[in-house]
Amino acid sequence: MTQTTTVPAARVEDRDVRALLLENIHADAAAYLRDQGYQVETVAGALDEATLIERVKGIHLLGIRSGTNVTEAVLDAADELLAVGAFCIGTNQIDLTAAAAKGVAVFNAPFSNTRSVVELAIAEIISLARRLGEKTNDMHAGIWNKSAKGSHEIRGRRLGIVGYGNIGSQLSVIAEALGMSVYFYDTADKLAMGNAKKCETLHELLETVDVVTLHVDGRPGNAGLFGPAEFDRMKPRAIFMNLSRGILVDTAALRDNIESGHIAGAAIDVFPVEPKKQGDPFESELRGLSNVILTPHVGGSTMEAQQDIGRFVSGKLASYLKTGGTELSPNLPHLVVPEHGGPHRLVHIHRNMPGVLATINSLLGDHEVNIEAQSLGTRGEVGYVITDVASAVDSEVLGKLAALPETIRLRLLA
């Protein structure tokens, strides 16, 4: 049973928890949340800000993918929201700072679709090197074009990975196993996998490799990462791939380099503007180009990945409601706590200021509430403390805790 206490206190039984899942999240997620006793509503497509502002009222758990933006205005309208689940890798579509300031936890799936993205990248490297797109188009047009011209093995080629996180590092291992030489560039200090070589600058990587693939996140500072200057630095007849975020690449510059022949081929899975739902028209200046593979943001869209993401993120959401645990949350302090087996657990999100923990404990002591266990974490301007107590916590104590000037959100798990 979960209680959310602000001023005034309000109790939310499991059967009253309402979840809204958007964008065709795997059915296992809804099934799992229903098994917890929650009410679950699903929506096939993404929602724009105005629509989401209306739909999020009274919702406790919100599930999205990459097509829905959870802005500060949405969070302001979310009067009951406890947590947001991003059923994908990235969280740049969520205002994480505003969510933390309102005591809304965010969870995502940083590992679940890694393998799917890597396999697509490998498939597209081979397809572009062998010019398979052009071959199949000719065949469908009734043209028998049996020629080795322009087709190459990937063995011995140099792969350049920009962004050496979960996806980039796994791609590194598999590409090397296929005989490629791997180079990588990352702004953070990353351990090289296998025989991969770290480049000190992006320009060094671009001037060295035969294939460039982007695997960086969509934070605002990365917008426009790849434009005319970067394409100019690439080796003539190199291959370019972006399976990460559409805002990274100047698509007009890419088109110019494809048409001039400087870039031999490209594979693009993400776009600056993407359709909101299945069947909507897709527009891009990259359409119709020879040896360019365009896919509709399906890097992580395999049945295996989507099922795993559905189970993982829904599990995180339910665990947060039941235990208060925030492991892997990208916006709250990470507290790893055991299953809630004691009589009562207080979950307190607060502004990170000196003396808050002492104030909480003094208040509990004044009311003869005995503390059995306690965990505290801080992250930026937010602090988070979980306190297991031996005796019941009455409404007077809850009211005083909720009324502390530093309190953002208080819950009682019982």
C-alpha positions in Angstrom: 0.0 0.0 0.0 1.4 3.4 -1.0 0.6 6.7 0.5 1.6 10.0 -1.0 1.7 12.9 1.5 1.9 16.5 0.6 -0.3 19.1 2.3 -3.0 17.9 2.8 -2.1 14.2 3.0 -3.7 11.8 0.4 -3.7 8.0 0.5 -3.4 6.1 -2.7 -4.2 2.3 -2.5 -2.6 0.1 -5.1 -5.9 -0.5 -6.7 -6.3 3.3 -7.2 -2.9 3.8 -8.8 -3.4 4.9 -12.4 -0.9 4.3 -15.2 -0.9 5.8 -18.7 1.3 4.1 -21.3 1.8 5.7 -24.6 3.5 4.9 -28.0 2.8 1.1 -28.3 4.8 0.1 -25.3 5.1 -3.7 -25.2 2.0 -5.4 -23.8 4.1 -7.1 -21.1 4.5 -3.7 -19.4 0.7 -3.2 -19.0 0.2 -6.8 -18.0 2.9 -6.5 -15.2 1.4 -3.2 -13.9 -2.1 -4.7 -13.9 -0.7 -7.7 -11.9 0.4 -5.2 -9.3 -3.2 -4.1 -8.9 -2.9 -0.8 -10.9 -5.3 0.6 -13.4 -3.6 0.9 -16.8 -4.6 2.8 -19.9 -2.7 2.5 -23.1 -2.5 4.8 -26.1 -1.1 3.7 -29.5 0.8 6.9 -30.5 2.7 9.8 -29.0 0.9 12.8 -27.5 1.7 16.5 -28.1 2.2 18.8 -25.1 -1.3 20.2 -25.0 -3.0 16.8 -25.2 -0.6 15.3 -22.6 -1.3 18.1 -20.2 -5.0 17.1 -20.2 -4.4 13.4 -20.2 -1.8 13.4 -17.3 -4.1 14.8 -14.7 -4.8 12.2 -12.0 -2.1 9.9 -13.4 0.4 8.3 -11.0 2.7 6.5 -13.5 3.4 7.7 -17.0 5.1 5.5 -19.7 6.5 7.0 -22.9 9.0 6.2 -25.6 11.1 8.7 -27.6 8.2 10.5 -29.4 6.6 12.1 -26.4 8.1 15.1 -24.6 7.5 15.5 -20.9 8.1 19.2 -20.4 7.9 21.4 -17.3 4.4 22.4 -18.3 3.3 18.8 -18.4 4.9 18.2 -15.0 3.1 21.2 -13.7 -0.2 19.8 -14.8 0.6 16.3 -13.4 -1.1 16.7 -10.0 -0.7 13.1 -8.9 2.4 12.0 -10.9 4.9 9.9 -9.0 7.1 8.5 -11.7 7.8 8.6 -15.5 9.1 5.5 -17.3 11.0 6.0 -20.5 10.6 2.7 -22.3 13.8 3.3 -24.3 17.4 4.2 -23.8 17.4 8.0 -23.9 15.7 10.5 -21.5 16.4 13.8 -23.4 12.7 14.0 -24.1 12.0 14.4 -20.4 12.8 17.6 -18.4 14.8 15.7 -15.7 15.6 18.8 -13.6 12.0 19.8 -13.5 10.9 16.3 -12.7 13.4 16.0 -9.8 12.3 19.4 -8.5 8.7 18.1 -8.3 9.6 14.8 -6.7 8.9 12.8 -9.8 11.2 9.9 -10.3 12.3 8.9 -13.9 13.4 5.5 -15.0 14.7 4.3 -18.4 16.2 1.2 -20.0 19.9 2.0 -20.6 20.9 -1.6 -21.5 17.8 -3.5 -22.8 18.0 -2.7 -26.5 21.7 -2.4 -26.8 22.1 -5.6 -28.7 19.4 -4.8 -31.2 20.9 -1.5 -32.1 24.4 -3.1 -32.5 23.0 -5.8 -34.8 21.3 -3.2 -37.0 24.5 -1.2 -37.2 26.5 -4.3 -38.3 23.8 -5.2 -40.8 23.9 -1.7 -42.3 27.7 -1.5 -42.5 27.7 -4.7 -44.5 24.7 -3.6 -46.6 26.3 -0.3 -47.5 29.8 -1.8 -48.2 28.1 -4.3 -50.5 25.7 -1.8 -52.0 22.8 -4.2 -51.3 20.2 -1.5 -51.4 21.0 -0.6 -55.0 21.2 -4.3 -55.9 17.8 -5.1 -54.6 16.2 -2.0 -56.1 17.6 -3.1 -59.5 16.3 -6.6 -59.1 12.8 -5.3 -58.2 13.0 -3.1 -61.3 13.8 -6.2 -63.5 17.5 -5.3 -63.9 20.2 -8.0 -63.6 23.2 -6.0 -62.5 25.8 -8.7 -61.5 28.9 -6.7 -60.8 31.5 -6.4 -58.1 32.1 -2.7 -58.8 31.8 -0.6 -55.7 31.3 -3.7 -53.4 33.7 -4.4 -50.6 34.3 -6.7 -47.6 34.3 -5.0 -44.2 37.2 -7.2 -43.0 40.2 -4.9 -42.7 38.2 -1.7 -42.8 38.5 0.9 -40.1 35.4 1.6 -38.1 35.1 4.9 -36.2 32.7 5.0 -33.3 31.6 8.4 -31.9 30.3 7.8 -28.4 31.7 4.7 -26.6 28.9 4.0 -24.2 26.8 0.8 -23.8 26.1 0.6 -27.6 29.4 1.9 -28.9 31.5 -0.4 -26.8 29.5 -3.5 -27.7 29.6 -2.6 -31.4 33.3 -2.3 -31.0 33.7 -5.9 -29.8 31.5 -7.4 -32.5 33.0 -5.3 -35.3 36.5 -6.4 -34.2 35.4 -10.0 -34.2 34.4 -9.5 -37.9 37.9 -8.3 -38.7 37.4 -4.6 -38.6 39.9 -2.2 -36.9 38.1 -0.1 -34.4 38.7 3.5 -33.4 36.6 5.5 -31.0 36.1 9.0 -29.7 34.3 10.0 -26.5 34.4 13.1 -24.4 34.5 10.9 -21.3 37.5 8.7 -20.4 36.4 5.3 -21.5 38.3 1.9 -21.3 39.0 0.5 -24.8 37.5 -2.9 -25.5 39.7 -5.5 -27.2 42.2 -3.8 -29.5 40.1 -0.6 -30.1 42.2 2.6 -30.3 41.0 5.8 -28.6 41.2 9.0 -30.7 42.0 12.2 -28.8 39.8 14.4 -31.0 36.8 13.9 -33.3 38.9 15.2 -36.2 41.5 12.6 -35.7 38.9 9.9 -35.9 37.2 11.3 -39.0 40.5 11.5 -40.9 41.4 7.9 -40.0 38.4 5.7 -40.6 36.4 4.2 -43.5 33.1 4.1 -41.6 31.8 6.7 -39.1 28.9 5.8 -36.8 27.3 8.0 -34.2 26.2 6.6 -30.8 25.9 9.7 -28.5 22.9 11.0 -26.5 20.5 13.8 -27.4 21.4 16.4 -24.8 21.1 19.9 -26.2 24.9 20.4 -26.3 25.1 17.6 -28.9 22.7 19.3 -31.4 24.5 20.0 -34.6 27.4 17.8 -33.7 27.9 16.7 -37.4 27.8 19.3 -40.1 29.7 20.5 -43.3 33.1 20.8 -41.5 32.8 17.2 -40.1 31.8 15.7 -43.4 34.8 17.5 -45.1 37.1 15.9 -42.6 35.9 12.4 -43.5 38.0 10.3 -45.9 36.7 10.4 -49.5 34.2 7.6 -50.2 33.7 6.8 -46.5 30.4 5.6 -45.0 28.3 7.6 -42.5 25.8 6.2 -40.0 23.5 7.8 -37.4 21.5 5.4 -35.2 21.4 7.7 -32.1 19.6 11.1 -32.3 18.3 13.1 -35.3 19.3 16.5 -33.9 23.0 15.5 -34.2 23.3 15.8 -38.0 22.9 18.5 -40.6 20.9 16.4 -43.1 21.3 19.0 -45.9 25.0 18.8 -45.6 24.8 15.0 -45.6 22.7 15.1 -48.8 25.3 17.4 -50.4 28.1 15.0 -49.6 26.2 12.0 -50.9 25.3 13.8 -54.1 28.9 14.9 -54.6 30.2 11.4 -54.1 32.4 12.4 -51.1 30.3 10.1 -48.9 29.8 6.7 -50.5 26.8 5.7 -48.5 24.8 6.4 -45.4 22.4 4.7 -43.0 20.1 6.9 -41.0 17.6 5.6 -38.4 16.8 8.9 -36.6 15.6 12.3 -37.9 15.3 15.9 -36.6 11.5 15.7 -37.0 9.8 12.3 -36.9 6.1 11.3 -37.4 4.1 11.0 -34.2 2.3 7.8 -35.0 2.2 4.8 -37.3 1.2 5.7 -40.8 1.9 9.4 -40.7 3.7 10.8 -43.7 7.5 10.9 -43.5 9.4 13.8 -45.1 13.2 14.1 -45.4 15.7 15.6 -47.9 17.5 12.2 -47.7 14.7 10.4 -49.5 15.5 9.0 -53.0 19.3 9.0 -52.6 21.2 6.1 -54.0 23.0 3.8 -51.4 21.2 5.5 -48.5 19.4 3.3 -46.0 16.5 5.0 -44.2 14.8 3.3 -41.3 12.0 4.6 -39.1 13.8 4.8 -35.7 13.9 1.0 -35.3 17.3 0.5 -33.9 15.9 -0.9 -30.7 12.7 -2.2 -32.3 13.0 -6.0 -32.0 10.5 -8.1 -30.2 13.2 -9.3 -27.8 14.3 -5.7 -27.0 10.8 -4.3 -26.6 9.7 -7.1 -24.4 12.8 -6.8 -22.2 12.3 -3.0 -22.0 8.6 -3.4 -21.1 9.4 -5.8 -18.3 12.4 -3.8 -17.0 10.9 -0.3 -16.9 7.5 -1.4 -15.6 9.4 -3.4 -12.9 11.3 -0.2 -11.9 8.1 1.8 -11.7 6.4 -0.7 -9.5 9.5 -1.2 -7.3 9.7 2.6 -6.8 6.1 2.7 -5.6 6.5 -0.2 -3.3 10.0 0.2 -1.9 11.2 3.7 -2.8 14.3 2.3 -4.5 15.8 4.6 -7.2 18.7 2.5 -8.6 19.5 3.6 -12.2 17.2 6.6 -12.0 18.7 9.4 -14.2 17.2 12.3 -12.1 17.1 11.2 -8.4 19.8 10.1 -6.0 20.4 6.4 -6.3 19.2 4.5 -3.2 19.3 0.7 -3.3 17.0 -0.6 -0.6 15.7 -4.1 0.3 12.2 -5.1 -0.2 9.9 -3.3 2.2 9.3 -5.9 4.9 9.1 -3.7 8.0 6.0 -2.1 9.5 6.4 1.3 7.9 8.7 3.2 5.5 9.0 6.9 5.1 10.2 8.2 1.7 11.2 11.8 1.7 12.4 13.8 -1.3 13.7 17.3 -0.3 15.8 20.2 -1.3 19.5 19.4 -0.7 20.2 21.7 2.2 22.3 21.2 5.4 20.4 19.9 8.4 17.4 18.2 6.8 18.2 14.7 8.0 18.8 16.0 11.5 15.5 17.8 11.5 13.6 14.7 10.2 15.2 12.5 12.9 14.6 15.0 15.7 11.0 15.3 14.7 10.6 11.5 14.7 12.3 11.3 18.1 10.1 14.0 19.6 7.1 11.8 18.7 8.8 8.6 20.0 9.0 7.1 16.5 11.9 4.6 16.6 14.2 4.4 13.5 15.2 0.9 12.5 17.1 1.7 9.3 17.9 4.7 7.2 19.4 5.6 3.8 20.3 9.0 2.5 21.5 10.2 -0.9 21.9 13.5 -2.6 22.2 14.5 -6.3 22.6 18.2 -7.2 19.9 20.2 -5.6 17.9 17.2 -4.5 18.2 15.0 -1.4 16.5 11.7 -0.8 16.1 9.8 2.5 14.3 6.5 3.2 13.5 5.7 6.8 12.2 2.4 8.2 10.4 2.9 11.5 9.1 0.4 14.0 5.9 2.0 15.0 3.0 3.6 13.2 3.4 7.2 12.0 0.4 9.3 12.8 -1.1 12.1 10.7 0.5 14.8 13.0 4.0 13.5 12.3 3.3 13.2 8.6 1.9 16.7 8.5 4.9 18.2 10.2 7.3 16.4 7.8 5.3 17.5 4.8 5.3 21.1 6.1 9.1 21.3 6.3 10.2 24.1 4.0 12.7 21.7 2.3 10.1 19.0 1.6 9.4 18.3 -2.1 7.5 15.0 -1.6 6.7 12.7 1.2 5.3 9.2 1.0 4.5 6.6 3.6 4.8 3.0 2.5 2.9 0.6 4.8 
